[in-house]
C-alpha cells in the first residue's frame, strides 16, 4: 500500500469550501485527518486554534 500525506493550511472560519474541494479532488481514500491544534492565550483565558490539517490519503 502507498500513502500520501498532504498539509492543508486552514482558517476554520473561511476555508470550509476550499477544504471540501480539496477532499473531493483526491484520487485515493482518506485514511485520517489530523489537526494541528495550537494553544493561544487571550485576555479572557486560554483557547486553541487549528493552524493546519494533515490529510493521509491511501493511493
C-alpha distance matrix in Angstrom:
0.0 3.8 6.7 10.3 13.3 16.6 20.0 22.5 26.1 28.1 31.6 31.4 34.7 34.1 30.4 29.5 29.6 27.7 24.9 25.0 24.8 21.9 19.8 21.0 20.0 16.3 14.2 11.3 11.7 13.3 12.1 15.1 18.2 19.8 23.4 25.3 28.6 31.5 34.9 37.8 41.5 44.1 47.8 47.3 44.7 41.0 38.2 34.6 32.9 29.3 28.9 25.3 22.1 18.6 16.2 12.5 10.7 7.3 7.2
3.8 0.0 3.8 6.9 10.2 13.4 16.9 19.5 23.1 25.3 28.9 29.1 32.4 31.5 27.9 27.3 27.4 25.1 22.5 23.0 22.5 19.3 17.8 19.2 17.8 14.1 12.4 9.9 11.0 12.2 11.5 14.1 16.6 18.1 21.5 23.1 26.6 29.3 32.8 35.6 39.3 41.9 45.6 45.4 42.8 39.2 36.4 32.6 30.7 27.0 26.2 22.6 19.6 16.1 13.9 10.4 8.6 6.1 5.5
6.7 3.8 0.0 3.8 6.7 9.9 13.3 15.9 19.5 21.7 25.3 25.4 28.8 28.1 24.5 24.0 24.3 22.0 19.2 20.1 19.9 16.6 15.0 17.0 15.9 12.1 11.4 9.0 9.5 9.6 9.0 10.9 13.1 14.5 17.8 19.4 22.9 25.7 29.2 31.9 35.7 38.1 41.9 41.7 39.2 35.6 32.7 28.9 26.9 23.3 22.5 18.9 15.9 12.3 10.2 6.8 5.5 4.6 5.7
10.3 6.9 3.8 0.0 3.8 6.5 10.1 12.7 16.3 18.7 22.4 22.9 26.2 25.2 21.6 21.5 21.8 19.1 16.6 17.9 17.5 13.8 13.1 15.4 13.8 10.3 10.5 9.1 10.2 9.6 10.0 11.0 12.1 13.4 16.2 17.5 21.2 23.7 27.4 29.8 33.6 35.9 39.7 39.7 37.4 33.9 30.9 27.1 24.8 21.1 19.9 16.2 13.5 10.1 8.2 5.9 5.1 6.5 7.1
13.3 10.2 6.7 3.8 0.0 3.8 6.8 9.8 13.1 15.6 19.3 19.9 23.3 22.6 19.2 19.4 20.2 17.5 14.8 16.8 16.8 13.1 12.6 15.6 14.5 11.4 12.7 11.5 11.7 9.9 9.9 9.6 9.7 10.4 12.8 13.8 17.5 19.9 23.6 26.1 29.8 32.2 36.0 36.1 33.7 30.2 27.3 23.5 21.2 17.5 16.2 12.6 10.0 6.6 5.7 4.6 6.2 8.9 10.4
16.6 13.4 9.9 6.5 3.8 0.0 3.8 6.3 9.8 12.4 16.1 17.1 20.3 19.3 15.8 16.4 17.1 14.1 11.8 14.2 14.0 10.2 10.6 13.8 12.6 10.3 12.5 12.2 12.7 10.6 11.6 10.7 9.6 10.4 11.8 12.8 16.5 18.6 22.4 24.4 28.1 30.2 34.0 34.2 32.2 28.8 25.8 22.0 19.2 15.5 13.9 10.1 8.1 5.6 5.1 6.5 7.8 11.2 12.4
20.0 16.9 13.3 10.1 6.8 3.8 0.0 3.8 6.5 9.5 13.2 14.6 17.9 17.0 13.9 15.1 16.3 13.3 11.3 14.4 14.6 11.1 12.0 15.5 14.7 13.1 15.8 15.7 15.8 13.2 14.0 12.1 9.9 9.7 9.9 10.1 13.7 15.4 19.2 20.9 24.7 26.8 30.6 31.0 29.0 25.6 22.7 19.0 16.0 12.5 10.3 6.8 5.9 4.8 6.5 9.1 11.2 14.7 16.2
22.5 19.5 15.9 12.7 9.8 6.3 3.8 0.0 3.8 6.1 9.9 11.3 14.4 13.3 10.1 11.5 12.8 9.7 8.0 11.5 11.9 8.9 10.3 13.8 13.5 12.7 16.0 16.4 16.3 13.5 15.0 12.9 10.0 10.2 9.5 10.2 13.2 15.0 18.6 19.9 23.5 25.2 28.9 29.2 27.5 24.4 21.3 17.7 14.4 10.8 8.9 5.4 5.1 6.3 7.4 10.9 12.6 16.4 17.8
26.1 23.1 19.5 16.3 13.1 9.8 6.5 3.8 0.0 3.8 7.2 9.6 12.4 11.4 9.0 11.4 13.1 10.3 9.4 13.2 13.8 11.5 13.4 16.6 16.5 16.2 19.7 20.2 20.0 17.0 18.3 15.8 12.5 11.9 10.0 9.8 12.0 13.0 16.4 17.1 20.7 22.1 25.8 26.3 24.9 22.0 19.0 15.6 12.1 9.0 6.3 4.2 6.4 8.8 10.8 14.3 16.4 20.1 21.6
28.1 25.3 21.7 18.7 15.6 12.4 9.5 6.1 3.8 0.0 3.8 5.9 8.6 8.0 6.0 8.4 10.8 8.8 8.0 11.7 13.0 11.6 13.2 16.3 16.9 17.1 20.8 21.3 20.6 17.5 19.0 16.2 12.6 12.3 9.8 10.2 11.5 12.6 15.6 16.0 19.3 20.3 23.9 24.1 23.0 20.3 17.1 13.9 10.2 7.4 6.0 5.2 7.2 10.5 12.1 15.9 17.8 21.6 23.3
31.6 28.9 25.3 22.4 19.3 16.1 13.2 9.9 7.2 3.8 0.0 3.8 5.5 5.6 5.6 8.2 11.0 10.1 10.0 13.2 14.8 14.3 15.8 18.6 19.6 20.2 24.0 24.5 23.7 20.5 21.9 19.0 15.3 14.8 11.8 11.9 12.1 12.6 14.9 14.5 17.5 17.8 21.2 21.4 20.7 18.5 15.3 12.7 9.0 7.5 7.0 8.0 10.3 13.9 15.5 19.3 21.3 25.0 26.8
31.4 29.1 25.4 22.9 19.9 17.1 14.6 11.3 9.6 5.9 3.8 0.0 3.8 5.8 5.9 6.7 10.2 10.4 9.6 12.1 14.6 14.5 15.2 17.8 19.5 20.1 23.9 24.1 22.7 19.5 20.8 17.8 14.1 13.9 11.0 12.0 11.7 13.0 14.9 14.8 17.7 17.9 21.2 20.7 20.0 17.8 14.3 11.8 8.6 7.3 8.5 9.3 10.4 14.2 15.3 19.0 21.0 24.6 26.7
34.7 32.4 28.8 26.2 23.3 20.3 17.9 14.4 12.4 8.6 5.5 3.8 0.0 3.8 6.3 7.2 10.1 11.1 11.4 13.4 15.6 16.3 17.3 19.4 21.2 22.4 26.2 26.7 25.5 22.4 24.1 21.3 17.7 17.7 14.8 15.7 15.0 15.8 17.1 16.3 18.7 18.1 20.9 20.4 20.4 18.9 15.6 13.9 11.0 10.6 11.6 12.8 14.2 17.8 18.8 22.5 24.2 27.8 29.7
34.1 31.5 28.1 25.2 22.6 19.3 17.0 13.3 11.4 8.0 5.6 5.8 3.8 0.0 3.8 6.0 7.8 8.4 9.8 11.8 13.3 14.2 15.9 17.7 19.1 20.7 24.5 25.5 24.8 22.1 24.2 21.7 18.2 18.7 16.1 17.0 17.1 17.9 19.7 18.9 21.4 20.9 23.8 23.7 23.7 22.1 18.9 16.9 13.6 12.5 12.5 13.0 14.4 17.8 18.4 22.2 23.4 27.1 28.6
30.4 27.9 24.5 21.6 19.2 15.8 13.9 10.1 9.0 6.0 5.6 5.9 6.3 3.8 0.0 3.8 5.6 5.0 6.1 8.6 10.0 10.5 12.3 14.3 15.5 16.9 20.7 21.8 21.2 18.6 20.9 18.7 15.3 16.2 14.1 15.5 16.3 17.6 20.0 19.9 22.8 22.9 26.1 26.0 25.5 23.5 20.0 17.4 14.0 11.9 11.6 10.9 11.7 14.9 15.1 18.8 19.8 23.4 24.8
29.5 27.3 24.0 21.5 19.4 16.4 15.1 11.5 11.4 8.4 8.2 6.7 7.2 6.0 3.8 0.0 3.8 5.4 5.1 6.2 8.7 9.9 10.6 12.3 14.4 15.9 19.6 20.4 19.4 16.8 19.2 17.2 14.1 15.6 14.0 16.2 16.9 18.9 21.2 21.4 24.4 24.4 27.6 26.9 26.4 24.3 20.7 18.1 15.0 12.8 13.5 12.5 12.2 15.1 14.6 18.1 18.9 22.3 23.8
29.6 27.4 24.3 21.8 20.2 17.1 16.3 12.8 13.1 10.8 11.0 10.2 10.1 7.8 5.6 3.8 0.0 3.8 5.4 5.0 6.2 8.6 9.9 10.6 12.4 14.7 18.3 19.7 19.2 17.3 20.2 18.9 16.1 18.2 17.1 19.3 20.4 22.3 24.8 24.9 27.9 27.9 30.9 30.4 30.0 28.0 24.4 21.8 18.6 16.3 16.5 15.0 14.6 17.0 15.9 19.1 19.2 22.4 23.4
27.7 25.1 22.0 19.1 17.5 14.1 13.3 9.7 10.3 8.8 10.1 10.4 11.1 8.4 5.0 5.4 3.8 0.0 3.8 5.5 5.2 6.2 8.7 10.0 10.8 12.8 16.5 18.2 18.2 16.2 19.2 17.8 15.1 16.9 15.9 17.7 19.3 21.1 23.9 24.3 27.4 27.8 31.1 30.9 30.3 28.0 24.5 21.6 18.1 15.4 14.7 12.9 12.6 14.7 13.9 17.1 17.3 20.7 21.5
24.9 22.5 19.2 16.6 14.8 11.8 11.3 8.0 9.4 8.0 10.0 9.6 11.4 9.8 6.1 5.1 5.4 3.8 0.0 3.8 5.4 5.0 6.1 8.5 9.9 11.0 14.8 15.7 15.2 12.8 15.6 14.1 11.3 13.4 12.8 15.1 17.0 19.3 22.2 23.1 26.4 27.1 30.6 30.2 29.2 26.6 23.0 19.8 16.6 13.5 13.3 11.0 9.8 11.7 10.6 13.9 14.2 17.7 19.0
25.0 23.0 20.1 17.9 16.8 14.2 14.4 11.5 13.2 11.7 13.2 12.1 13.4 11.8 8.6 6.2 5.0 5.5 3.8 0.0 3.8 5.5 5.3 6.1 8.7 10.4 13.9 14.9 14.2 12.5 15.7 14.8 12.7 15.5 15.4 18.2 19.9 22.5 25.3 26.2 29.4 30.0 33.3 32.5 31.6 29.2 25.5 22.5 19.5 16.6 16.9 14.5 12.8 14.4 12.4 15.1 14.7 17.7 18.8
24.8 22.5 19.9 17.5 16.8 14.0 14.6 11.9 13.8 13.0 14.8 14.6 15.6 13.3 10.0 8.7 6.2 5.2 5.4 3.8 0.0 3.8 5.5 5.2 6.2 9.0 12.3 14.3 14.6 13.6 17.1 16.8 15.0 17.7 17.8 20.2 22.3 24.6 27.7 28.4 31.7 32.3 35.7 35.2 34.4 32.0 28.3 25.2 22.0 18.9 18.5 15.9 14.5 15.6 13.5 15.9 14.9 17.8 18.2
21.9 19.3 16.6 13.8 13.1 10.2 11.1 8.9 11.5 11.6 14.3 14.5 16.3 14.2 10.5 9.9 8.6 6.2 5.0 5.5 3.8 0.0 3.8 5.5 5.3 6.6 10.4 12.1 12.6 11.3 14.6 14.2 12.5 15.1 15.5 17.8 20.4 22.7 26.0 27.1 30.6 31.6 35.1 34.9 33.7 31.0 27.4 24.0 20.8 17.4 16.6 13.6 11.8 12.4 10.2 12.6 11.8 14.9 15.4
19.8 17.8 15.0 13.1 12.6 10.6 12.0 10.3 13.4 13.2 15.8 15.2 17.3 15.9 12.3 10.6 9.9 8.7 6.1 5.3 5.5 3.8 0.0 3.8 5.4 5.5 9.1 9.8 9.5 8.1 11.6 11.6 10.4 13.6 14.7 17.6 20.1 22.9 26.1 27.6 31.1 32.3 35.8 35.2 33.8 31.0 27.4 24.0 21.1 17.6 17.5 14.3 11.8 11.9 9.0 10.8 9.7 12.6 13.6
21.0 19.2 17.0 15.4 15.6 13.8 15.5 13.8 16.6 16.3 18.6 17.8 19.4 17.7 14.3 12.3 10.6 10.0 8.5 6.1 5.2 5.5 3.8 0.0 3.8 5.7 8.4 10.0 10.2 10.1 13.8 14.5 13.9 17.3 18.4 21.4 23.7 26.6 29.7 31.0 34.5 35.4 38.8 38.1 37.0 34.3 30.6 27.3 24.5 21.1 21.0 18.0 15.5 15.6 12.5 13.8 11.9 14.1 14.3
20.0 17.8 15.9 13.8 14.5 12.6 14.7 13.5 16.5 16.9 19.6 19.5 21.2 19.1 15.5 14.4 12.4 10.8 9.9 8.7 6.2 5.3 5.4 3.8 0.0 3.8 6.4 9.2 10.7 11.1 14.8 15.8 15.3 18.4 19.7 22.1 24.9 27.5 30.9 32.2 35.7 36.8 40.3 40.0 38.7 35.9 32.3 28.9 25.8 22.3 21.6 18.4 16.2 15.8 12.8 13.8 11.5 13.6 12.9
16.3 14.1 12.1 10.3 11.4 10.3 13.1 12.7 16.2 17.1 20.2 20.1 22.4 20.7 16.9 15.9 14.7 12.8 11.0 10.4 9.0 6.6 5.5 5.7 3.8 0.0 3.8 5.8 7.5 8.1 11.7 13.0 13.1 16.3 18.1 20.6 23.7 26.4 29.9 31.6 35.3 36.7 40.4 40.0 38.4 35.4 31.8 28.3 25.4 21.7 21.1 17.5 14.8 13.6 10.3 10.5 7.8 9.8 9.3
14.2 12.4 11.4 10.5 12.7 12.5 15.8 16.0 19.7 20.8 24.0 23.9 26.2 24.5 20.7 19.6 18.3 16.5 14.8 13.9 12.3 10.4 9.1 8.4 6.4 3.8 0.0 3.8 7.1 9.2 12.4 14.7 15.6 18.7 21.1 23.6 26.7 29.6 33.1 35.0 38.7 40.3 43.9 43.5 41.8 38.7 35.2 31.6 28.9 25.1 24.5 20.8 17.9 16.2 12.7 11.9 8.4 8.8 7.1
11.3 9.9 9.0 9.1 11.5 12.2 15.7 16.4 20.2 21.3 24.5 24.1 26.7 25.5 21.8 20.4 19.7 18.2 15.7 14.9 14.3 12.1 9.8 10.0 9.2 5.8 3.8 0.0 3.8 6.7 9.2 12.0 13.7 16.9 19.7 22.4 25.6 28.6 32.1 34.3 38.0 39.8 43.5 42.9 40.9 37.7 34.3 30.7 28.2 24.5 24.2 20.5 17.2 15.1 11.4 9.7 5.9 5.4 4.6
11.7 11.0 9.5 10.2 11.7 12.7 15.8 16.3 20.0 20.6 23.7 22.7 25.5 24.8 21.2 19.4 19.2 18.2 15.2 14.2 14.6 12.6 9.5 10.2 10.7 7.5 7.1 3.8 0.0 3.8 6.2 9.3 11.4 14.8 17.8 20.8 23.7 27.0 30.3 32.7 36.3 38.1 41.7 40.9 38.8 35.6 32.2 28.7 26.6 22.9 23.2 19.6 16.1 14.1 10.3 8.5 5.5 5.2 6.8
13.3 12.2 9.6 9.6 9.9 10.6 13.2 13.5 17.0 17.5 20.5 19.5 22.4 22.1 18.6 16.8 17.3 16.2 12.8 12.5 13.6 11.3 8.1 10.1 11.1 8.1 9.2 6.7 3.8 0.0 3.8 5.8 7.6 11.1 14.1 17.2 19.9 23.3 26.5 29.0 32.6 34.4 38.0 37.1 35.0 31.8 28.4 24.9 22.8 19.2 19.7 16.2 12.6 10.8 7.1 5.9 4.6 6.3 9.0
12.1 11.5 9.0 10.0 9.9 11.6 14.0 15.0 18.3 19.0 21.9 20.8 24.1 24.2 20.9 19.2 20.2 19.2 15.6 15.7 17.1 14.6 11.6 13.8 14.8 11.7 12.4 9.2 6.2 3.8 0.0 3.8 7.2 10.0 13.5 16.5 19.2 22.6 25.7 28.5 32.0 34.2 37.8 36.8 34.4 31.0 27.8 24.4 22.8 19.3 20.0 16.7 13.0 10.7 7.7 5.4 5.6 6.4 10.0
15.1 14.1 10.9 11.0 9.6 10.7 12.1 12.9 15.8 16.2 19.0 17.8 21.3 21.7 18.7 17.2 18.9 17.8 14.1 14.8 16.8 14.2 11.6 14.5 15.8 13.0 14.7 12.0 9.3 5.8 3.8 0.0 3.8 6.3 9.8 12.9 15.4 18.9 21.9 24.7 28.3 30.4 34.0 33.1 30.6 27.2 24.1 20.6 19.1 15.7 16.7 13.6 9.9 8.0 5.9 5.2 7.4 9.4 13.0
18.2 16.6 13.1 12.1 9.7 9.6 9.9 10.0 12.5 12.6 15.3 14.1 17.7 18.2 15.3 14.1 16.1 15.1 11.3 12.7 15.0 12.5 10.4 13.9 15.3 13.1 15.6 13.7 11.4 7.6 7.2 3.8 0.0 3.8 6.5 9.9 12.4 15.9 18.9 21.5 25.1 27.1 30.7 29.9 27.6 24.3 21.0 17.4 15.6 12.2 13.1 10.2 6.5 5.7 4.6 6.4 9.1 12.1 15.2
19.8 18.1 14.5 13.4 10.4 10.4 9.7 10.2 11.9 12.3 14.8 13.9 17.7 18.7 16.2 15.6 18.2 16.9 13.4 15.5 17.7 15.1 13.6 17.3 18.4 16.3 18.7 16.9 14.8 11.1 10.0 6.3 3.8 0.0 3.8 6.6 9.2 12.7 15.8 18.6 22.2 24.5 28.2 27.5 25.0 21.5 18.4 14.8 13.4 10.1 11.1 8.6 5.5 5.0 6.4 8.2 11.7 14.5 17.7
23.4 21.5 17.8 16.2 12.8 11.8 9.9 9.5 10.0 9.8 11.8 11.0 14.8 16.1 14.1 14.0 17.1 15.9 12.8 15.4 17.8 15.5 14.7 18.4 19.7 18.1 21.1 19.7 17.8 14.1 13.5 9.8 6.5 3.8 0.0 3.8 5.9 9.4 12.5 15.1 18.7 20.9 24.5 24.0 21.6 18.1 15.0 11.3 9.6 6.3 7.7 6.2 4.5 6.3 8.7 11.4 14.7 17.9 20.9
25.3 23.1 19.4 17.5 13.8 12.8 10.1 10.2 9.8 10.2 11.9 12.0 15.7 17.0 15.5 16.2 19.3 17.7 15.1 18.2 20.2 17.8 17.6 21.4 22.1 20.6 23.6 22.4 20.8 17.2 16.5 12.9 9.9 6.6 3.8 0.0 3.8 6.4 9.9 12.6 16.3 18.9 22.6 22.5 20.0 16.4 13.7 9.9 8.3 5.6 5.9 5.6 6.0 7.7 11.0 13.6 17.1 20.3 23.1
28.6 26.6 22.9 21.2 17.5 16.5 13.7 13.2 12.0 11.5 12.1 11.7 15.0 17.1 16.3 16.9 20.4 19.3 17.0 19.9 22.3 20.4 20.1 23.7 24.9 23.7 26.7 25.6 23.7 19.9 19.2 15.4 12.4 9.2 5.9 3.8 0.0 3.8 6.6 9.5 13.0 15.6 19.3 19.0 16.3 12.7 10.0 6.3 5.6 4.6 6.6 8.0 9.1 11.3 14.3 16.9 20.4 23.5 26.5
31.5 29.3 25.7 23.7 19.9 18.6 15.4 15.0 13.0 12.6 12.6 13.0 15.8 17.9 17.6 18.9 22.3 21.1 19.3 22.5 24.6 22.7 22.9 26.6 27.5 26.4 29.6 28.6 27.0 23.3 22.6 18.9 15.9 12.7 9.4 6.4 3.8 0.0 3.8 6.4 10.0 12.9 16.6 16.9 14.2 10.7 8.7 5.6 5.2 6.1 6.8 9.5 11.6 13.9 17.2 19.9 23.4 26.7 29.4
34.9 32.8 29.2 27.4 23.6 22.4 19.2 18.6 16.4 15.6 14.9 14.9 17.1 19.7 20.0 21.2 24.8 23.9 22.2 25.3 27.7 26.0 26.1 29.7 30.9 29.9 33.1 32.1 30.3 26.5 25.7 21.9 18.9 15.8 12.5 9.9 6.6 3.8 0.0 3.8 6.8 10.0 13.5 13.7 10.7 7.1 5.9 4.3 6.3 8.8 10.1 13.1 15.2 17.5 20.7 23.4 26.9 30.1 33.0
37.8 35.6 31.9 29.8 26.1 24.4 20.9 19.9 17.1 16.0 14.5 14.8 16.3 18.9 19.9 21.4 24.9 24.3 23.1 26.2 28.4 27.1 27.6 31.0 32.2 31.6 35.0 34.3 32.7 29.0 28.5 24.7 21.5 18.6 15.1 12.6 9.5 6.4 3.8 0.0 3.8 6.6 10.3 11.0 8.7 5.9 5.4 5.4 6.7 10.1 11.0 14.6 17.2 19.9 23.1 26.0 29.4 32.7 35.5
41.5 39.3 35.7 33.6 29.8 28.1 24.7 23.5 20.7 19.3 17.5 17.7 18.7 21.4 22.8 24.4 27.9 27.4 26.4 29.4 31.7 30.6 31.1 34.5 35.7 35.3 38.7 38.0 36.3 32.6 32.0 28.3 25.1 22.2 18.7 16.3 13.0 10.0 6.8 3.8 0.0 3.8 6.9 8.1 6.0 4.4 6.2 8.1 10.1 13.6 14.7 18.3 20.9 23.7 26.8 29.7 33.1 36.4 39.2
44.1 41.9 38.1 35.9 32.2 30.2 26.8 25.2 22.1 20.3 17.8 17.9 18.1 20.9 22.9 24.4 27.9 27.8 27.1 30.0 32.3 31.6 32.3 35.4 36.8 36.7 40.3 39.8 38.1 34.4 34.2 30.4 27.1 24.5 20.9 18.9 15.6 12.9 10.0 6.6 3.8 0.0 3.8 5.4 5.2 5.9 7.4 10.0 11.6 15.3 16.5 20.2 22.9 25.9 28.9 32.0 35.2 38.6 41.3
47.8 45.6 41.9 39.7 36.0 34.0 30.6 28.9 25.8 23.9 21.2 21.2 20.9 23.8 26.1 27.6 30.9 31.1 30.6 33.3 35.7 35.1 35.8 38.8 40.3 40.4 43.9 43.5 41.7 38.0 37.8 34.0 30.7 28.2 24.5 22.6 19.3 16.6 13.5 10.3 6.9 3.8 0.0 3.8 5.6 8.1 10.4 13.5 15.3 19.0 20.2 23.9 26.6 29.7 32.6 35.8 39.0 42.4 45.1
47.3 45.4 41.7 39.7 36.1 34.2 31.0 29.2 26.3 24.1 21.4 20.7 20.4 23.7 26.0 26.9 30.4 30.9 30.2 32.5 35.2 34.9 35.2 38.1 40.0 40.0 43.5 42.9 40.9 37.1 36.8 33.1 29.9 27.5 24.0 22.5 19.0 16.9 13.7 11.0 8.1 5.4 3.8 0.0 3.8 7.2 9.2 12.8 15.0 18.8 20.7 24.2 26.5 29.6 32.3 35.4 38.5 41.8 44.7
44.7 42.8 39.2 37.4 33.7 32.2 29.0 27.5 24.9 23.0 20.7 20.0 20.4 23.7 25.5 26.4 30.0 30.3 29.2 31.6 34.4 33.7 33.8 37.0 38.7 38.4 41.8 40.9 38.8 35.0 34.4 30.6 27.6 25.0 21.6 20.0 16.3 14.2 10.7 8.7 6.0 5.2 5.6 3.8 0.0 3.8 6.7 10.3 13.2 16.9 18.9 22.3 24.4 27.3 30.1 32.9 36.3 39.4 42.4
41.0 39.2 35.6 33.9 30.2 28.8 25.6 24.4 22.0 20.3 18.5 17.8 18.9 22.1 23.5 24.3 28.0 28.0 26.6 29.2 32.0 31.0 31.0 34.3 35.9 35.4 38.7 37.7 35.6 31.8 31.0 27.2 24.3 21.5 18.1 16.4 12.7 10.7 7.1 5.9 4.4 5.9 8.1 7.2 3.8 0.0 3.8 7.1 10.2 13.8 15.9 19.1 21.1 23.8 26.7 29.5 32.8 36.0 39.0
38.2 36.4 32.7 30.9 27.3 25.8 22.7 21.3 19.0 17.1 15.3 14.3 15.6 18.9 20.0 20.7 24.4 24.5 23.0 25.5 28.3 27.4 27.4 30.6 32.3 31.8 35.2 34.3 32.2 28.4 27.8 24.1 21.0 18.4 15.0 13.7 10.0 8.7 5.9 5.4 6.2 7.4 10.4 9.2 6.7 3.8 0.0 3.8 7.0 10.5 13.0 16.1 17.9 20.8 23.5 26.4 29.6 32.8 35.8
34.6 32.6 28.9 27.1 23.5 22.0 19.0 17.7 15.6 13.9 12.7 11.8 13.9 16.9 17.4 18.1 21.8 21.6 19.8 22.5 25.2 24.0 24.0 27.3 28.9 28.3 31.6 30.7 28.7 24.9 24.4 20.6 17.4 14.8 11.3 9.9 6.3 5.6 4.3 5.4 8.1 10.0 13.5 12.8 10.3 7.1 3.8 0.0 3.8 6.9 9.6 12.5 14.2 17.0 19.8 22.7 25.9 29.2 32.1
32.9 30.7 26.9 24.8 21.2 19.2 16.0 14.4 12.1 10.2 9.0 8.6 11.0 13.6 14.0 15.0 18.6 18.1 16.6 19.5 22.0 20.8 21.1 24.5 25.8 25.4 28.9 28.2 26.6 22.8 22.8 19.1 15.6 13.4 9.6 8.3 5.6 5.2 6.3 6.7 10.1 11.6 15.3 15.0 13.2 10.2 7.0 3.8 0.0 3.8 6.2 9.3 11.5 14.7 17.4 20.6 23.7 27.2 29.8
29.3 27.0 23.3 21.1 17.5 15.5 12.5 10.8 9.0 7.4 7.5 7.3 10.6 12.5 11.9 12.8 16.3 15.4 13.5 16.6 18.9 17.4 17.6 21.1 22.3 21.7 25.1 24.5 22.9 19.2 19.3 15.7 12.2 10.1 6.3 5.6 4.6 6.1 8.8 10.1 13.6 15.3 19.0 18.8 16.9 13.8 10.5 6.9 3.8 0.0 3.8 5.8 7.7 11.0 13.6 16.9 20.0 23.5 26.1
28.9 26.2 22.5 19.9 16.2 13.9 10.3 8.9 6.3 6.0 7.0 8.5 11.6 12.5 11.6 13.5 16.5 14.7 13.3 16.9 18.5 16.6 17.5 21.0 21.6 21.1 24.5 24.2 23.2 19.7 20.0 16.7 13.1 11.1 7.7 5.9 6.6 6.8 10.1 11.0 14.7 16.5 20.2 20.7 18.9 15.9 13.0 9.6 6.2 3.8 0.0 3.8 7.2 10.3 13.3 16.7 19.6 23.2 25.5
25.3 22.6 18.9 16.2 12.6 10.1 6.8 5.4 4.2 5.2 8.0 9.3 12.8 13.0 10.9 12.5 15.0 12.9 11.0 14.5 15.9 13.6 14.3 18.0 18.4 17.5 20.8 20.5 19.6 16.2 16.7 13.6 10.2 8.6 6.2 5.6 8.0 9.5 13.1 14.6 18.3 20.2 23.9 24.2 22.3 19.1 16.1 12.5 9.3 5.8 3.8 0.0 3.8 6.8 9.7 13.1 15.9 19.6 21.7
22.1 19.6 15.9 13.5 10.0 8.1 5.9 5.1 6.4 7.2 10.3 10.4 14.2 14.4 11.7 12.2 14.6 12.6 9.8 12.8 14.5 11.8 11.8 15.5 16.2 14.8 17.9 17.2 16.1 12.6 13.0 9.9 6.5 5.5 4.5 6.0 9.1 11.6 15.2 17.2 20.9 22.9 26.6 26.5 24.4 21.1 17.9 14.2 11.5 7.7 7.2 3.8 0.0 3.8 6.2 9.7 12.5 16.1 18.5
18.6 16.1 12.3 10.1 6.6 5.6 4.8 6.3 8.8 10.5 13.9 14.2 17.8 17.8 14.9 15.1 17.0 14.7 11.7 14.4 15.6 12.4 11.9 15.6 15.8 13.6 16.2 15.1 14.1 10.8 10.7 8.0 5.7 5.0 6.3 7.7 11.3 13.9 17.5 19.9 23.7 25.9 29.7 29.6 27.3 23.8 20.8 17.0 14.7 11.0 10.3 6.8 3.8 0.0 3.8 6.5 9.7 13.1 15.6
16.2 13.9 10.2 8.2 5.7 5.1 6.5 7.4 10.8 12.1 15.5 15.3 18.8 18.4 15.1 14.6 15.9 13.9 10.6 12.4 13.5 10.2 9.0 12.5 12.8 10.3 12.7 11.4 10.3 7.1 7.7 5.9 4.6 6.4 8.7 11.0 14.3 17.2 20.7 23.1 26.8 28.9 32.6 32.3 30.1 26.7 23.5 19.8 17.4 13.6 13.3 9.7 6.2 3.8 0.0 3.8 6.4 10.0 12.5
12.5 10.4 6.8 5.9 4.6 6.5 9.1 10.9 14.3 15.9 19.3 19.0 22.5 22.2 18.8 18.1 19.1 17.1 13.9 15.1 15.9 12.6 10.8 13.8 13.8 10.5 11.9 9.7 8.5 5.9 5.4 5.2 6.4 8.2 11.4 13.6 16.9 19.9 23.4 26.0 29.7 32.0 35.8 35.4 32.9 29.5 26.4 22.7 20.6 16.9 16.7 13.1 9.7 6.5 3.8 0.0 3.8 6.7 9.6
10.7 8.6 5.5 5.1 6.2 7.8 11.2 12.6 16.4 17.8 21.3 21.0 24.2 23.4 19.8 18.9 19.2 17.3 14.2 14.7 14.9 11.8 9.7 11.9 11.5 7.8 8.4 5.9 5.5 4.6 5.6 7.4 9.1 11.7 14.7 17.1 20.4 23.4 26.9 29.4 33.1 35.2 39.0 38.5 36.3 32.8 29.6 25.9 23.7 20.0 19.6 15.9 12.5 9.7 6.4 3.8 0.0 3.8 6.2
7.3 6.1 4.6 6.5 8.9 11.2 14.7 16.4 20.1 21.6 25.0 24.6 27.8 27.1 23.4 22.3 22.4 20.7 17.7 17.7 17.8 14.9 12.6 14.1 13.6 9.8 8.8 5.4 5.2 6.3 6.4 9.4 12.1 14.5 17.9 20.3 23.5 26.7 30.1 32.7 36.4 38.6 42.4 41.8 39.4 36.0 32.8 29.2 27.2 23.5 23.2 19.6 16.1 13.1 10.0 6.7 3.8 0.0 3.8
7.2 5.5 5.7 7.1 10.4 12.4 16.2 17.8 21.6 23.3 26.8 26.7 29.7 28.6 24.8 23.8 23.4 21.5 19.0 18.8 18.2 15.4 13.6 14.3 12.9 9.3 7.1 4.6 6.8 9.0 10.0 13.0 15.2 17.7 20.9 23.1 26.5 29.4 33.0 35.5 39.2 41.3 45.1 44.7 42.4 39.0 35.8 32.1 29.8 26.1 25.5 21.7 18.5 15.6 12.5 9.6 6.2 3.8 0.0
